[in-house]
Each structure stands twice: as structure tokens, then as C-alpha cells.
């Protein structure tokens, strides 16, 4: 059974920074994609950033240059460093693991950007 445990959300002022972490436990295959999605009220969940087991990275256009995704394969953990946060980044952020055709999701962590 795969579990994803997220941490690092919170309230931050515009221009501030936060770092999200997601640790995966259970049976993790050698080939996978881990990433972060977000969902704001009244909007669909969308990709923020993703990283493969070999380090290929993909970002949503809205976060390029501000967010950085990284991973630690030994710990099965992925991080999302968020800098230059804007009010429009406010959302629930969900960790995702895509492995062997199956999507696993974390419980979500709230990120609120407000003065």
C-alpha cells in the first residue's frame, strides 16, 4: 500500500517563500513520476510541477522561474520550493505519485498567499 505524506503548507505574504515536502512509503517501483498539483476554490486541479525518477522536470507556465521541484530517490521524497509567491498561488496543493499506470494522492496541504 502506497502512502503519501505532505508537509510545509501555510500562510505567507506575497513575495514570500514556502517549501512543500512529500514522502512516499510502501512499494515504490524504480520508474515513476512524482509531482504537485493544486486546486483553488471553484477551479479544476492542475499540474504545478513534476519530476521523474531520472530527474526530468516539468513545470506549469505560471510557476516557471519561481518554483523548483527536486527529489531524493533514496528517501522517496519530493520537494517543491516556492519563491515569489503570489495571491493567485493560493490553493490546496496535492502530492501525486504516478507509478505503473496508477495515480496515488496525498491528503493535500493548504497554501495561502495573503497580506
N, CA and C atoms as an extended XYZ file, in Angstrom:
345
Properties=species:S:1:pos:R:3:atomname:S:1:resname:S:1:resid:I:1 pbc="F F F"
N         0.846       -1.187        0.000 N   UNK     1
C         0.000        0.000        0.000 CA  UNK     1
C         0.884        1.239        0.000 C   UNK     1
N         0.622        2.139       -0.938 N   UNK     2
C         1.415        3.359       -1.060 CA  UNK     2
C         0.744        4.478       -0.275 C   UNK     2
N         1.531        5.202        0.472 N   UNK     3
C         1.028        6.382        1.195 CA  UNK     3
C         1.911        7.578        0.883 C   UNK     3
N         1.284        8.734        0.755 N   UNK     4
C         1.995        9.980        0.527 CA  UNK     4
C         1.680       10.920        1.682 C   UNK     4
N         2.726       11.417        2.314 N   UNK     5
C         2.546       12.321        3.451 CA  UNK     5
C         3.168       13.669        3.108 C   UNK     5
N         2.322       14.697        3.111 N   UNK     6
C         2.756       16.035        2.738 CA  UNK     6
C         2.988       16.899        3.970 C   UNK     6
N         3.831       17.899        3.803 N   UNK     7
C         4.035       18.877        4.863 CA  UNK     7
C         4.539       20.170        4.245 C   UNK     7
N         4.404       21.264        4.989 N   UNK     8
C         5.020       22.512        4.579 CA  UNK     8
C         4.092       23.612        4.132 C   UNK     8
N         2.805       23.385        4.094 N   UNK     9
C         1.901       24.447        3.689 CA  UNK     9
C         1.757       25.492        4.778 C   UNK     9
N         0.996       26.557        4.472 N   UNK    10
C         0.770       27.594        5.465 CA  UNK    10
C         0.378       28.902        4.850 C   UNK    10
N         0.451       29.942        5.666 N   UNK    11
C         0.109       31.302        5.255 CA  UNK    11
C         1.391       32.091        5.047 C   UNK    11
N         1.480       32.793        3.933 N   UNK    12
C         2.669       33.570        3.632 CA  UNK    12
C         2.246       34.852        2.920 C   UNK    12
N         3.014       35.893        3.087 N   UNK    13
C         2.731       37.162        2.419 CA  UNK    13
C         3.175       37.109        0.960 C   UNK    13
N         2.574       37.913        0.116 N   UNK    14
C         3.024       37.978       -1.283 CA  UNK    14
C         4.520       38.265       -1.370 C   UNK    14
N         5.178       37.535       -2.254 N   UNK    15
C         6.622       37.657       -2.390 CA  UNK    15
C         7.399       36.710       -1.505 C   UNK    15
N         6.717       36.042       -0.600 N   UNK    16
C         7.375       35.136        0.326 CA  UNK    16
C         7.648       33.775       -0.276 C   UNK    16
N         8.177       32.882        0.579 N   UNK    17
C         8.570       31.547        0.129 CA  UNK    17
C         8.014       30.486        1.056 C   UNK    17
N         7.798       29.317        0.498 N   UNK    18
C         7.432       28.124        1.253 CA  UNK    18
C         8.078       26.930        0.582 C   UNK    18
N         8.302       25.873        1.368 N   UNK    19
C         8.780       24.629        0.790 CA  UNK    19
C         7.851       23.504        1.212 C   UNK    19
N         7.333       22.807        0.220 N   UNK    20
C         6.487       21.643        0.464 CA  UNK    20
C         7.323       20.372        0.350 C   UNK    20
N         6.987       19.389        1.175 N   UNK    21
C         7.635       18.087        1.111 CA  UNK    21
C         6.578       17.005        0.994 C   UNK    21
N         6.945       15.936        0.301 N   UNK    22
C         6.050       14.786        0.161 CA  UNK    22
C         6.888       13.518        0.242 C   UNK    22
N         6.612       12.713        1.247 N   UNK    23
C         7.333       11.458        1.425 CA  UNK    23
C         6.427       10.299        1.061 C   UNK    23
N         6.922        9.423        0.194 N   UNK    24
C         6.167        8.245       -0.222 CA  UNK    24
C         6.662        7.016        0.527 C   UNK    24
N         5.732        6.188        0.955 N   UNK    25
C         6.089        4.940        1.622 CA  UNK    25
C         5.314        3.796        0.990 C   UNK    25
N         5.805        2.585        1.210 N   UNK    26
C         5.184        1.431        0.591 CA  UNK    26
C         6.068        0.917       -0.532 C   UNK    26
N         5.466        0.178       -1.431 N   UNK    27
C         6.225       -0.391       -2.547 CA  UNK    27
C         6.338        0.661       -3.647 C   UNK    27
N         7.560        1.126       -3.864 N   UNK    28
C         7.834        2.126       -4.880 CA  UNK    28
C         8.686        1.495       -5.962 C   UNK    28
N         8.171        1.468       -7.180 N   UNK    29
C         8.915        0.894       -8.288 CA  UNK    29
C        10.022        1.836       -8.725 C   UNK    29
N        10.913        1.350       -9.553 N   UNK    30
C        12.056        2.152       -9.963 CA  UNK    30
C        11.696        3.216      -10.990 C   UNK    30
N        10.567        3.059      -11.666 N   UNK    31
C        10.144        4.018      -12.683 CA  UNK    31
C         8.858        4.688      -12.209 C   UNK    31
N         8.919        5.996      -12.048 N   UNK    32
C         7.736        6.708      -11.558 CA  UNK    32
C         7.870        8.190      -11.869 C   UNK    32
N         6.768        8.896      -11.666 N   UNK    33
C         6.738       10.347      -11.730 CA  UNK    33
C         6.106       10.838      -10.432 C   UNK    33
N         6.749       11.772       -9.797 N   UNK    34
C         6.156       12.408       -8.620 CA  UNK    34
C         5.984       13.881       -8.900 C   UNK    34
N         4.940       14.435       -8.356 N   UNK    35
C         4.709       15.843       -8.630 CA  UNK    35
C         3.722       16.480       -7.695 C   UNK    35
N         3.435       17.725       -7.988 N   UNK    36
C         2.493       18.524       -7.209 CA  UNK    36
C         1.424       19.076       -8.128 C   UNK    36
N         0.194       18.970       -7.670 N   UNK    37
C        -0.950       19.577       -8.321 CA  UNK    37
C        -1.568       20.549       -7.326 C   UNK    37
N        -2.373       21.456       -7.835 N   UNK    38
C        -3.077       22.360       -6.936 CA  UNK    38
C        -4.500       22.602       -7.418 C   UNK    38
N        -5.334       22.920       -6.430 N   UNK    39
C        -6.734       23.183       -6.740 CA  UNK    39
C        -7.210       24.361       -5.910 C   UNK    39
N        -7.596       25.418       -6.608 N   UNK    40
C        -8.161       26.592       -5.945 CA  UNK    40
C        -9.684       26.457       -5.928 C   UNK    40
N       -10.353       27.163       -5.040 N   UNK    41
C       -11.820       27.068       -4.964 CA  UNK    41
C       -12.467       27.387       -6.308 C   UNK    41
N       -13.354       26.515       -6.747 N   UNK    42
C       -14.071       26.725       -7.994 CA  UNK    42
C       -13.276       26.416       -9.245 C   UNK    42
N       -12.074       25.887       -9.081 N   UNK    43
C       -11.241       25.583      -10.243 CA  UNK    43
C       -10.873       24.105      -10.255 C   UNK    43
N       -10.462       23.643      -11.429 N   UNK    44
C       -10.036       22.254      -11.540 CA  UNK    44
C        -8.617       22.084      -11.006 C   UNK    44
N        -8.331       20.859      -10.590 N   UNK    45
C        -6.978       20.543      -10.152 CA  UNK    45
C        -6.063       20.531      -11.363 C   UNK    45
N        -4.881       21.175      -11.210 N   UNK    46
C        -3.948       21.230      -12.323 CA  UNK    46
C        -2.520       20.998      -11.890 C   UNK    46
N        -1.704       20.594      -12.833 N   UNK    47
C        -0.299       20.310      -12.559 CA  UNK    47
C         0.457       21.579      -12.221 C   UNK    47
N         1.285       21.499      -11.189 N   UNK    48
C         2.206       22.580      -10.837 CA  UNK    48
C         3.606       22.224      -11.334 C   UNK    48
N         4.089       21.061      -10.923 N   UNK    49
C         5.426       20.619      -11.315 CA  UNK    49
C         5.527       19.126      -11.094 C   UNK    49
N         6.390       18.476      -11.878 N   UNK    50
C         6.582       17.041      -11.737 CA  UNK    50
C         8.033       16.697      -12.025 C   UNK    50
N         8.465       15.570      -11.465 N   UNK    51
C         9.828       15.101      -11.681 CA  UNK    51
C         9.795       13.589      -11.825 C   UNK    51
N        10.591       13.065      -12.771 N   UNK    52
C        10.647       11.618      -12.953 CA  UNK    52
C        11.766       11.032      -12.097 C   UNK    52
N        11.814        9.703      -12.056 N   UNK    53
C        12.831        9.036      -11.255 CA  UNK    53
C        14.243        9.319      -11.764 C   UNK    53
N        14.362        9.741      -13.036 N   UNK    54
C        15.683       10.060      -13.575 CA  UNK    54
C        15.938       11.560      -13.606 C   UNK    54
N        15.046       12.339      -13.006 N   UNK    55
C        15.300       13.755      -12.823 CA  UNK    55
C        14.749       14.689      -13.872 C   UNK    55
N        13.977       14.169      -14.844 N   UNK    56
C        13.355       15.074      -15.810 CA  UNK    56
C        12.266       15.872      -15.099 C   UNK    56
N        12.227       17.182      -15.354 N   UNK    57
C        11.289       18.066      -14.656 CA  UNK    57
C        10.350       18.760      -15.638 C   UNK    57
N         9.158       19.021      -15.164 N   UNK    58
C         8.155       19.718      -15.956 CA  UNK    58
C         7.427       20.700      -15.056 C   UNK    58
N         7.170       21.913      -15.567 N   UNK    59
C         6.521       22.951      -14.781 CA  UNK    59
C         5.347       23.557      -15.531 C   UNK    59
N         4.354       23.976      -14.778 N   UNK    60
C         3.294       24.793      -15.366 CA  UNK    60
C         3.888       26.148      -15.721 C   UNK    60
N         3.401       26.751      -16.805 N   UNK    61
C         3.949       28.040      -17.236 CA  UNK    61
C         3.830       29.101      -16.144 C   UNK    61
N         2.774       29.022      -15.362 N   UNK    62
C         2.513       30.054      -14.351 CA  UNK    62
C         3.516       30.049      -13.201 C   UNK    62
N         4.291       28.972      -13.061 N   UNK    63
C         5.238       28.894      -11.940 CA  UNK    63
C         6.690       28.833      -12.395 C   UNK    63
N         6.923       28.781      -13.691 N   UNK    64
C         8.308       28.712      -14.182 CA  UNK    64
C         9.104       29.916      -13.710 C   UNK    64
N        10.309       29.644      -13.230 N   UNK    65
C        11.165       30.712      -12.734 CA  UNK    65
C        10.928       31.075      -11.276 C   UNK    65
N         9.839       30.573      -10.702 N   UNK    66
C         9.541       30.868       -9.292 CA  UNK    66
C         9.571       29.601       -8.424 C   UNK    66
N         9.122       28.499       -8.975 N   UNK    67
C         9.057       27.242       -8.226 CA  UNK    67
C        10.133       26.290       -8.726 C   UNK    67
N        10.653       25.473       -7.818 N   UNK    68
C        11.639       24.463       -8.178 CA  UNK    68
C        11.262       23.142       -7.526 C   UNK    68
N        11.180       22.101       -8.340 N   UNK    69
C        10.898       20.768       -7.816 CA  UNK    69
C        12.193       19.980       -7.768 C   UNK    69
N        12.344       19.186       -6.711 N   UNK    70
C        13.528       18.346       -6.582 CA  UNK    70
C        13.117       17.055       -5.885 C   UNK    70
N        13.982       16.053       -6.012 N   UNK    71
C        13.643       14.765       -5.427 CA  UNK    71
C        14.836       14.101       -4.789 C   UNK    71
N        14.546       13.254       -3.834 N   UNK    72
C        15.560       12.429       -3.176 CA  UNK    72
C        15.106       10.989       -3.329 C   UNK    72
N        15.690       10.287       -4.299 N   UNK    73
C        15.248        8.922       -4.585 CA  UNK    73
C        15.452        7.990       -3.389 C   UNK    73
N        16.540        8.206       -2.661 N   UNK    74
C        16.833        7.331       -1.522 CA  UNK    74
C        15.753        7.429       -0.454 C   UNK    74
N        15.149        8.596       -0.348 N   UNK    75
C        14.111        8.821        0.663 CA  UNK    75
C        12.709        8.770        0.074 C   UNK    75
N        12.604        8.552       -1.235 N   UNK    76
C        11.299        8.592       -1.910 CA  UNK    76
C        10.543        9.865       -1.549 C   UNK    76
N        11.240       10.969       -1.591 N   UNK    77
C        10.673       12.254       -1.184 CA  UNK    77
C        10.848       13.269       -2.295 C   UNK    77
N         9.826       14.091       -2.489 N   UNK    78
C         9.896       15.167       -3.459 CA  UNK    78
C         9.623       16.479       -2.739 C   UNK    78
N        10.296       17.519       -3.185 N   UNK    79
C        10.173       18.836       -2.569 CA  UNK    79
C         9.710       19.846       -3.620 C   UNK    79
N         9.005       20.848       -3.166 N   UNK    80
C         8.628       21.956       -4.037 CA  UNK    80
C         8.991       23.254       -3.329 C   UNK    80
N        10.035       23.889       -3.833 N   UNK    81
C        10.448       25.183       -3.299 CA  UNK    81
C         9.688       26.262       -4.057 C   UNK    81
N         8.931       27.057       -3.324 N   UNK    82
C         8.089       28.080       -3.938 CA  UNK    82
C         8.577       29.449       -3.501 C   UNK    82
N         9.078       30.212       -4.446 N   UNK    83
C         9.551       31.572       -4.181 CA  UNK    83
C         8.688       32.568       -4.937 C   UNK    83
N         8.738       33.808       -4.524 N   UNK    84
C         7.960       34.836       -5.216 CA  UNK    84
C         6.475       34.522       -5.258 C   UNK    84
N         5.940       34.053       -4.143 N   UNK    85
C         4.544       33.623       -4.130 CA  UNK    85
C         3.589       34.786       -4.365 C   UNK    85
N         2.524       34.479       -5.081 N   UNK    86
C         1.509       35.462       -5.450 CA  UNK    86
C         0.153       35.028       -4.888 C   UNK    86
N        -0.760       35.962       -4.704 N   UNK    87
C        -2.093       35.562       -4.208 CA  UNK    87
C        -2.753       34.499       -5.073 C   UNK    87
N        -2.488       34.516       -6.364 N   UNK    88
C        -3.090       33.515       -7.252 CA  UNK    88
C        -2.489       32.133       -7.081 C   UNK    88
N        -1.449       32.002       -6.279 N   UNK    89
C        -0.911       30.685       -5.953 CA  UNK    89
C        -1.688       30.015       -4.820 C   UNK    89
N        -2.599       30.757       -4.220 N   UNK    90
C        -3.397       30.211       -3.128 CA  UNK    90
C        -4.228       29.028       -3.619 C   UNK    90
N        -4.075       27.901       -2.943 N   UNK    91
C        -4.764       26.670       -3.348 CA  UNK    91
C        -4.434       25.569       -2.351 C   UNK    91
N        -5.129       24.458       -2.499 N   UNK    92
C        -4.713       23.230       -1.817 CA  UNK    92
C        -3.751       22.510       -2.757 C   UNK    92
N        -2.598       22.175       -2.238 N   UNK    93
C        -1.562       21.513       -3.036 CA  UNK    93
C        -1.553       20.029       -2.700 C   UNK    93
N        -1.604       19.212       -3.746 N   UNK    94
C        -1.658       17.767       -3.586 CA  UNK    94
C        -0.409       17.122       -4.178 C   UNK    94
N         0.171       16.227       -3.422 N   UNK    95
C         1.275       15.425       -3.927 CA  UNK    95
C         0.705       14.264       -4.747 C   UNK    95
N         1.364       13.941       -5.834 N   UNK    96
C         0.934       12.854       -6.706 CA  UNK    96
C         2.104       11.939       -7.024 C   UNK    96
N         1.825       10.646       -6.998 N   UNK    97
C         2.785        9.640       -7.460 CA  UNK    97
C         2.109        8.850       -8.570 C   UNK    97
N         2.720        8.862       -9.757 N   UNK    98
C         2.198        8.091      -10.878 CA  UNK    98
C         3.136        6.920      -11.115 C   UNK    98
N         2.635        5.709      -10.951 N   UNK    99
C         3.501        4.552      -10.983 CA  UNK    99
C         2.721        3.356      -11.515 C   UNK    99
N         3.280        2.711      -12.533 N   UNK   100
C         2.669        1.519      -13.106 CA  UNK   100
C         1.214        1.780      -13.507 C   UNK   100
N         0.959        2.967      -14.072 N   UNK   101
C        -0.377        3.285      -14.559 CA  UNK   101
C        -1.377        3.690      -13.504 C   UNK   101
N        -0.931        3.850      -12.277 N   UNK   102
C        -1.834        4.181      -11.174 CA  UNK   102
C        -1.413        5.514      -10.569 C   UNK   102
N        -2.406        6.329      -10.211 N   UNK   103
C        -2.154        7.590       -9.531 CA  UNK   103
C        -2.463        7.463       -8.046 C   UNK   103
N        -1.518        7.894       -7.246 N   UNK   104
C        -1.696        7.960       -5.798 CA  UNK   104
C        -1.652        9.427       -5.388 C   UNK   104
N        -2.478        9.778       -4.401 N   UNK   105
C        -2.592       11.173       -3.991 CA  UNK   105
C        -2.384       11.332       -2.489 C   UNK   105
N        -1.769       12.456       -2.133 N   UNK   106
C        -1.694       12.829       -0.735 CA  UNK   106
C        -2.990       13.485       -0.292 C   UNK   106
N        -3.042       13.844        0.976 N   UNK   107
C        -4.268       14.399        1.537 CA  UNK   107
C        -4.443       15.875        1.210 C   UNK   107
N        -3.394       16.525        0.744 N   UNK   108
C        -3.459       17.939        0.405 CA  UNK   108
C        -2.983       18.820        1.545 C   UNK   108
N        -2.347       19.923        1.169 N   UNK   109
C        -1.890       20.902        2.151 CA  UNK   109
C        -2.246       22.300        1.634 C   UNK   109
N        -2.783       23.114        2.519 N   UNK   110
C        -3.257       24.432        2.124 CA  UNK   110
C        -2.097       25.419        2.050 C   UNK   110
N        -2.037       26.153        0.947 N   UNK   111
C        -1.104       27.265        0.798 CA  UNK   111
C        -1.939       28.522        0.566 C   UNK   111
N        -1.754       29.507        1.437 N   UNK   112
C        -2.490       30.757        1.333 CA  UNK   112
C        -1.502       31.908        1.237 C   UNK   112
N        -1.640       32.700        0.185 N   UNK   113
C        -0.763       33.844       -0.024 CA  UNK   113
C        -1.612       35.101        0.122 C   UNK   113
N        -1.357       35.825        1.199 N   UNK   114
C        -2.195       36.983        1.503 CA  UNK   114
C        -1.454       37.929        2.427 C   UNK   114
N        -1.741       39.204        2.263 N   UNK   115
C        -1.156       40.197        3.158 CA  UNK   115
C        -2.104       40.486        4.315 C   UNK   115
